[in-house]
Structures are given as C-alpha cells and as structure tokens.
C-alpha cells in the first residue's frame, strides 16, 4: 500500500503525509504490517521487505539520535526545527516502537500437537537405525588359536617336504582304517552301556511306582544341588602327597577380551 | 529292625541256590519273632498295603585317579598322529635357533673366520639348554602308577587300582553264612529312598565319609522273596533300590573292622557277589 493514498494512524495531516513520503519504504513496511495484522495474506517477500525497512528505520534513528522520544512522534502542524529531521525522527521512532512490539502479520502461531508427535516419530526412527547398526557391528572375541601369526607364514619357516616311501604310507593308511573300526566299536559299546544303565533306572522307577506313588514322585524330582558339578579328571600319575611346586615368576600376557553386550 | 533284615537276606541267599538249613532258619526265626517280628507286624504295610518291604542301598564308587593304560593300537595311533603333526608343522623359534647354530658350527669347522661371526650371541647353545631341561625333568620323581596296595592286594585300601572305579561292598552276617552285598538300610516312614541310602552311609561310616549323590532317582533295583518261613501277610519279600554316589573324601577304615568291607573293582565283583544279585548290577 502506498503511503500516498492511505490514511496514517496518526492525525491525518498534509504535512505529515508529506513527511511520510520521505520515509516511504519504512512506512510502507509498517502499512503492510498493519494490513497483514488485520487479516491479510502474508508474503515472505513482503516480510523480508518489512524487515529490511525496519532495519533501515532503526539505522536512520540511530544516525539521527533519538530526541524527544514519544513526544517527537506526536505530529504538530508547526514545528520550529527542520521538518525533515523531525519527520525522520517521528517516523523512525514510531517504527522502532512497532519493532519493539512483536508485530507480525498473524497472531503468534502456536506449536501444533502434531509436531511433538512427528518429532518423537523421527527420534524413534533414528533410534531404530542406531540399533540396527549396533546389531550388525557386534564384535566377536577373536579366537587366538585360529589366527596364524604372520611370522609363521614366512618362507624360511617351512619344513622340507617329507618324502614318505610307499610302504610307510600304506602302513599308515591301514592303521587309520583299523583305528576307525576300533573307535566305532568303542562308541557303540559306550552307547550300549548308557542304554542299559538307563533301562535299569527306568525299571527301578517303575517298580518304585508300583510300591508307592509318594516315593516315586520324590524320586523323579530334580536335584538342584547336583549341578554345577565339578570334578577333576584322572591324571597320568597319582598326586604326590605333600608336593610343593617349584616357585617361579611369570608375566601373564594373555589378552583379555570383553564382549560388549549392547543393551536396548 | 536289623534282625528281620538279616533274615530276609538269609532268604536271599536261599533263593540264590545256596544250601540252606531250614532248621537254623526256623530256629533263628522262632528265636526272635516275638522280639523282632512284632515290631515288623506292627509296622505292617508301611508302603500302603503293598507286600514288599523297601530297602535303600548305596552304591558308593571311588572314581579313577589315574588314566587307564593305552592299548597297543592306541599307542601306535598316538605315535602316528604325532609324526604327521610334526611333518605338517612349521619351524618354531627354538628349532630355527638350533638350525642356525648347526650352520654356524659347520662353518666353524669348514672355515676359519670365526672372529666376525663369533659375537657373544649364544654362549648358551641350544644343546645345552635341552640338556638342562632334561636334567630337571629327571630330577622330578612322580608317584608310581602301581601302588603298594596293588602289590599287597589290600582290599580295604582306597589306593588300589587307581585307574578304575572301586565299589564299596560290605559283608553281612546271616546266621551262619556271610554274604557280600552293597550296604543298605530299611526305609522308614517319612523319608525318601535317597534319604534311606544316605542314612545307610552315615551309619556305616559314622559320618567320616563325604559322598556326592547323583540325583534323586534310583539307578537299579533288586527284588527277592523271603523264604516261606518268614513270609507274613504283609511282607512277601523286599525290594532293594540302589543309589549311586561318588566318593569325595574319607575312608571307612576307622569305622569298620578290617574284613567287613572291601573296595572292589568291576571285574572282581563276580568274586564277591552272588550271580543273581550281580546280574542286577548292570549300572555299576
């Protein structure tokens, strides 16, 4: 809206109108702001203009320095000082006042309820992505035995190829075959033994059930004190009573890996 | 309740084809039926009407302490596997050092310039190291695998036959005959059968023996009928339920007399137990 045809909020004076023409952009900005406030459409471009205009007004005010403040805003028909300065001061002071208040075209837009939900949804998606990444990158503890150290793969470490004569290789193959047979028999014997022991136990339980149901129930109850069951296995020679192992210092350089369990 | 027990086992022996003298049996039976049978009768049918008496027996085993010797096939196979492993392996640091020193020695013998090679690198040769290790190993004297008890064949000792399972057997006197069997105790109302077995162990060893029972369930049972003289309306025979336990510490020698108990390996069980009784011991 041009300042020429639009009545000012102050007393409509020809002089004031003239003065306003000088501060055209700034006033136009305020006009626009006002019209916007009454319910008109708000333009991003117009807003920028208004901002620029306000900025200009502020600068003009700063340059000229405030004098009189509010009193200067009140338009008087006859003022002894130079009208330009006065008008500048008055207009820019008015502008600065308006700038001080939150003058936007619309009333303040409240944050709608959908926004926090959208934000929450976005956060959840992010979290899911992080979780996926974490799942994939779970570090497994390396098994030292399966990793050949590089120094053992060098050339000079290789043994010369053993020349195995025919008889020796034949003997070896035959021995391996005998061994497989032996192991098979051993496994079968073990299975048989286990089966017979289980059968004996089942028979005993059946007989016990015939005797008394109460005792049977007590017998088939799980024994919690049995596990964890620890027992040292047999050694090659029996333990010497009162044997003291030789003392010695050693540096334990085993690497201890800690597997990080990613918590939800 | 010991007396009726013994008589029952009398009956066992009889049913197991042992020559039995009814007279002694009846005499023994009539001698103390007033004393023993009445408590037996008064405690009639503790199993809720079933005619069988319940006994809990204990199969206490001493697990092996040393590994069993390898059979010839196993020895051969072990050697072969070692050979193959060495063939497929790479040189270790120790071996490389040995090779280098061998080379150096050859050069020393062949040529005469030792001055530059012969730094104070290895005053200690690999050979010396190996010798010292050998010496140290020979200084250590391990315990022999065949113990004294083996040589003496002392049945009550726990150090006999270290590579096998030993089972505890006790000798029960039955009238004029003694039978070897696994220790047992009569079941009392209010305890589980495992409790009975534990009680048997406690009474036998006077709490000097620690054993780990393997579960609540019995591992075998043995059923026998009393001879005709002993059968009452309520007890035709008895069922013995065996529970397995592993010996952890302690020995019976303090508690019992010398010849009453024995630690016996599986092969020797046949020497001690009656055949029918033995047949049921499939679980040992």
Contacts between the chains, C-beta under 8 A, distances in Angstrom:
chain1	res1	chain2	res2	distance
A	152	B	90	5.0
A	156	B	91	7.7
A	156	B	96	7.6
A	157	B	90	4.4
A	157	B	91	4.8
A	157	B	96	7.3
A	158	B	90	6.3
A	158	B	91	7.6
A	159	B	87	7.2
A	159	B	89	7.1
A	159	B	90	6.8
A	159	B	91	6.5
A	162	B	87	4.8
A	172	B	80	6.1
A	172	B	84	8.0
A	175	B	76	6.1
A	175	B	77	6.5
A	175	B	80	5.9
A	176	B	80	7.9
A	178	B	73	6.5
A	179	B	73	6.9
A	179	B	77	5.0
A	182	B	73	5.8
A	196	B	282	5.1
A	196	B	283	7.9
A	197	B	219	6.9
A	197	B	282	6.7
A	197	B	283	4.9
A	199	B	282	8.0
A	200	B	219	6.4
A	200	B	220	4.5
A	200	B	221	8.0
A	200	B	280	7.6
A	200	B	282	4.9
A	200	B	283	4.9
A	201	B	217	6.2
A	201	B	218	6.9
A	201	B	219	5.2
A	201	B	220	7.0
A	201	B	283	7.1
A	203	B	220	7.8
A	203	B	221	6.7
A	204	B	217	7.6
A	204	B	218	4.4
A	204	B	219	6.8
A	204	B	220	5.4
A	204	B	221	3.9
A	204	B	241	5.9
A	204	B	242	7.5
A	205	B	217	6.1
A	205	B	218	7.1
A	207	B	221	5.2
A	207	B	223	6.9
A	207	B	239	6.0
A	207	B	241	7.9
A	208	B	193	7.3
A	208	B	218	6.7
A	208	B	221	7.3
A	208	B	239	7.9
A	208	B	241	6.4
A	210	B	50	7.2
A	211	B	47	5.3
A	211	B	50	5.3
A	211	B	52	6.2
A	211	B	54	6.3
A	211	B	239	6.6
A	212	B	47	5.1
A	212	B	48	5.9
A	212	B	50	7.2
A	212	B	54	7.8
A	215	B	54	7.5
A	215	B	192	6.4
A	215	B	193	5.8
A	218	B	192	4.2
A	218	B	193	7.5
A	218	B	194	7.7
A	218	B	216	6.6
A	219	B	192	7.0
A	219	B	193	6.4
A	219	B	194	7.4
A	219	B	216	5.3
A	219	B	217	4.7
A	219	B	218	6.4
A	220	B	216	7.2
A	220	B	217	6.1
A	221	B	216	5.4
A	222	B	216	7.6
A	223	B	213	7.7
A	223	B	215	5.0
A	223	B	216	4.9
A	226	B	212	8.0
A	226	B	213	7.9
A	226	B	214	6.8
A	226	B	215	5.9
A	229	B	212	7.6
A	231	B	63	7.2
A	231	B	246	7.5
A	234	B	63	7.8
A	234	B	64	4.9
A	234	B	65	5.8
A	234	B	66	5.2
A	234	B	67	4.7
A	234	B	163	7.0
A	235	B	65	7.4
A	235	B	66	6.0
A	235	B	67	7.0
A	236	B	66	6.3
A	236	B	67	5.8
A	236	B	142	7.9
A	236	B	145	7.8
A	237	B	66	6.3
A	237	B	142	4.0
A	237	B	143	5.3
A	237	B	144	7.6
A	237	B	145	6.0
A	238	B	65	5.3
A	238	B	66	5.6
A	238	B	143	4.7
A	238	B	145	7.0
A	238	B	147	7.2
A	238	B	159	7.8
A	238	B	162	5.6
A	239	B	65	7.8
A	239	B	143	7.0
A	240	B	142	7.0
A	240	B	143	5.0
